[in-house]
């Protein structure tokens, strides 16, 4: 959805530097996600693993870190001697229906965060060499490119601008969807070739279609503990922890009659929030339970919950170690 800075903020009178602590609204509950909160791997259901893997490997530049029957774990290229950190888990359900372009709740896109702008420029040049078309948006806080996988699942690849360049109006961080200067982005990347998703690539955020924004704010903000960061973008609410522009986007663009995906649809099975320690995990579980939300303990100590529209969220401490590159 293209909504420019002028559409939202006009000439942006009163814009100020977004200094840490100067923007966002904390949750109305008793729990606030710690600043060190990050996102972990996402689990996607696809119709045909053999069809999906060339997209995730050749187009996106991930590599298979582990594989089993009907399942593959994909990661960025780790530094020498380091373990691969899982980013995307593909789970095959043979014959799964493609994701509907409209009318479905759940996944809008999974966003893969590159470590710097130069990496994004190299990725864009790589897409051009492959002849792959992508959407694009300058969100003021980041520059982003949009693709769909073979099942119609949305994928964003982006790089953040430095926080010193972010701006706010009142307590709200400024975000929009302006045109990207693609030529400048590629030029500034230099001559280094694209060799795949680099080390320090992460899942930056997840963006979901939801039934209503008030319910999204109540569940993801007041119960789960995210701050509200951006609320003037039409039909959307963006939430984050630690002052980040958003770990989670929510929107109502699927329409008022949208329904959750069926079991045999290509879809987001679950996404992961990584908390810095067990104490924060326990506090998050207590906050969810106090709000009447599911907060089930898994055998490995993770907390499993489900949002009001049926998408699963796993909360866990950071992985002690990733997967070996050989899997």
GIBEL-V862509 format. One record per pair of residues at least 24 apart in sequence whose ideal C-beta (glycine too) atoms are under 7 Angstrom apart, sorted by the first residue. I is the first residue (numbers start at 1). J is the second residue. If there is no record, write none. Layout:
i->I j->J
i->I j->J
This chain:
i->1 j->177
i->1 j->253
i->2 j->177
i->3 j->176
i->3 j->177
i->3 j->233
i->3 j->234
i->4 j->176
i->4 j->177
i->4 j->178
i->5 j->140
i->5 j->176
i->5 j->178
i->8 j->176
i->8 j->232
i->8 j->233
i->9 j->169
i->9 j->174
i->12 j->169
i->12 j->174
i->14 j->169
i->15 j->167
i->15 j->169
i->15 j->174
i->16 j->167
i->16 j->168
i->17 j->167
i->18 j->166
i->18 j->167
i->18 j->168
i->18 j->173
i->20 j->243
i->22 j->168
i->23 j->168
i->23 j->171
i->23 j->172
i->23 j->173
i->23 j->229
i->24 j->171
i->24 j->173
i->24 j->227
i->24 j->228
i->24 j->229
i->24 j->243
i->25 j->171
i->25 j->227
i->25 j->228
i->26 j->227
i->27 j->221
i->27 j->222
i->27 j->225
i->27 j->226
i->27 j->227
i->28 j->222
i->29 j->222
i->29 j->223
i->29 j->287
i->29 j->291
i->30 j->287
i->31 j->225
i->31 j->283
i->31 j->284
i->31 j->287
i->32 j->225
i->33 j->225
i->33 j->226
i->33 j->241
i->34 j->241
i->34 j->275
i->34 j->276
i->34 j->280
i->35 j->241
i->35 j->242
i->36 j->242
i->36 j->276
i->37 j->241
i->37 j->242
i->37 j->247
i->37 j->273
i->37 j->274
i->37 j->275
i->38 j->202
i->38 j->274
i->39 j->203
i->39 j->205
i->39 j->206
i->39 j->247
i->39 j->271
i->39 j->272
i->39 j->273
i->39 j->274
i->40 j->203
i->40 j->272
i->40 j->274
i->40 j->316
i->41 j->86
i->41 j->87
i->41 j->88
i->41 j->89
i->41 j->203
i->41 j->272
i->42 j->88
i->42 j->110
i->42 j->203
i->42 j->206
i->42 j->268
i->42 j->271
i->42 j->272
i->43 j->89
i->43 j->91
i->43 j->269
i->43 j->270
i->44 j->88
i->44 j->90
i->44 j->91
i->44 j->153
i->44 j->268
i->44 j->269
i->45 j->91
i->45 j->93
i->45 j->96
i->45 j->266
i->45 j->267
i->45 j->269
i->46 j->90
i->46 j->92
i->46 j->96
i->46 j->151
i->46 j->266
i->47 j->93
i->47 j->94
i->47 j->95
i->47 j->96
i->47 j->151
i->47 j->266
i->48 j->92
i->49 j->90
i->49 j->92
i->51 j->150
i->52 j->90
i->52 j->149
i->52 j->150
i->52 j->151
i->55 j->149
i->55 j->150
i->56 j->88
i->59 j->130
i->59 j->132
i->60 j->155
i->60 j->197
i->61 j->194
i->61 j->196
i->61 j->197
i->62 j->87
i->62 j->88
i->62 j->197
i->63 j->196
i->64 j->327
i->65 j->323
i->65 j->325
i->65 j->327
i->66 j->323
i->66 j->327
i->67 j->327
i->73 j->323
i->75 j->322
i->75 j->323
i->76 j->197
i->76 j->198
i->76 j->199
i->76 j->201
i->77 j->196
i->77 j->197
i->77 j->198
i->77 j->199
i->78 j->199
i->78 j->325
i->79 j->199
i->83 j->321
i->83 j->322
i->83 j->323
i->83 j->324
i->84 j->322
i->84 j->323
i->84 j->324
i->84 j->325
i->85 j->322
i->86 j->322
i->86 j->323
i->87 j->112
i->87 j->201
i->87 j->203
i->91 j->269
i->93 j->264
i->96 j->151
i->96 j->264
i->96 j->265
i->96 j->266
i->97 j->264
i->97 j->265
i->97 j->266
i->98 j->151
i->98 j->152
i->98 j->266
i->99 j->151
i->99 j->152
i->99 j->153
i->99 j->265
i->99 j->266
i->99 j->267
i->101 j->152
i->102 j->254
i->102 j->255
i->103 j->254
i->103 j->255
i->103 j->257
i->103 j->258
i->104 j->209
i->104 j->254
i->104 j->258
i->104 j->259
i->104 j->261
i->105 j->209
i->105 j->210
i->105 j->211
i->105 j->254
i->105 j->258
i->105 j->259
i->105 j->260
i->105 j->309
i->106 j->208
i->106 j->209
i->106 j->260
i->106 j->261
i->106 j->267
i->106 j->268
i->106 j->309
i->106 j->311
i->107 j->153
i->107 j->154
i->107 j->208
i->107 j->267
i->107 j->268
i->108 j->154
i->108 j->207
i->108 j->208
i->108 j->209
i->108 j->251
i->109 j->146
i->109 j->154
i->109 j->155
i->109 j->156
i->109 j->207
i->110 j->155
i->110 j->203
i->110 j->206
i->111 j->156
i->111 j->158
i->111 j->204
i->111 j->205
i->111 j->206
i->111 j->207
i->112 j->155
i->112 j->156
i->112 j->157
i->112 j->201
i->112 j->203
i->112 j->204
i->113 j->158
i->113 j->160
i->113 j->201
i->113 j->202
i->113 j->204
i->114 j->157
i->114 j->158
i->114 j->159
i->114 j->198
i->114 j->201
i->115 j->198
i->115 j->200
i->115 j->201
i->116 j->159
i->117 j->159
i->117 j->188
i->118 j->188
i->118 j->189
i->118 j->190
i->119 j->159
i->119 j->198
i->120 j->158
i->120 j->159
i->120 j->185
i->121 j->185
i->121 j->186
i->121 j->188
i->121 j->189
i->122 j->189
i->122 j->192
i->122 j->193
i->122 j->194
i->123 j->157
i->123 j->194
i->124 j->182
i->124 j->185
i->124 j->186
i->125 j->186
i->125 j->189
i->125 j->194
i->126 j->194
i->136 j->180
i->136 j->182
i->137 j->177
i->137 j->180
i->138 j->178
i->138 j->179
i->138 j->180
i->139 j->175
i->139 j->176
i->139 j->177
i->140 j->174
i->140 j->175
i->140 j->176
i->141 j->166
i->141 j->173
i->141 j->175
i->141 j->245
i->142 j->245
i->143 j->180
i->143 j->185
i->151 j->266
i->152 j->266
i->153 j->266
i->158 j->204
i->172 j->230
i->172 j->231
i->172 j->232
i->173 j->229
i->173 j->230
i->173 j->245
i->175 j->230
i->175 j->233
i->175 j->238
i->175 j->245
i->205 j->246
i->205 j->247
i->205 j->248
i->205 j->249
i->206 j->248
i->206 j->271
i->207 j->249
i->208 j->250
i->208 j->311
i->209 j->251
i->209 j->253
i->209 j->254
i->209 j->258
i->210 j->250
i->210 j->251
i->210 j->252
i->210 j->309
i->211 j->308
i->211 j->309
i->212 j->252
i->213 j->237
i->213 j->250
i->213 j->252
i->215 j->308
i->216 j->250
i->219 j->293
i->219 j->307
i->219 j->308
i->220 j->248
i->220 j->250
i->222 j->291
i->223 j->287
i->223 j->288
i->223 j->291
i->223 j->293
i->224 j->284
i->224 j->288
i->225 j->284
i->225 j->287
i->260 j->309
i->260 j->310
i->268 j->311
i->269 j->312
i->270 j->312
i->270 j->313
i->270 j->314
i->271 j->313
i->272 j->314
i->272 j->316
i->273 j->313
i->273 j->315
i->274 j->316
i->274 j->317
i->274 j->318
i->275 j->315
i->275 j->317
i->277 j->317
i->278 j->317
i->281 j->315
i->281 j->316
i->281 j->317
i->284 j->315
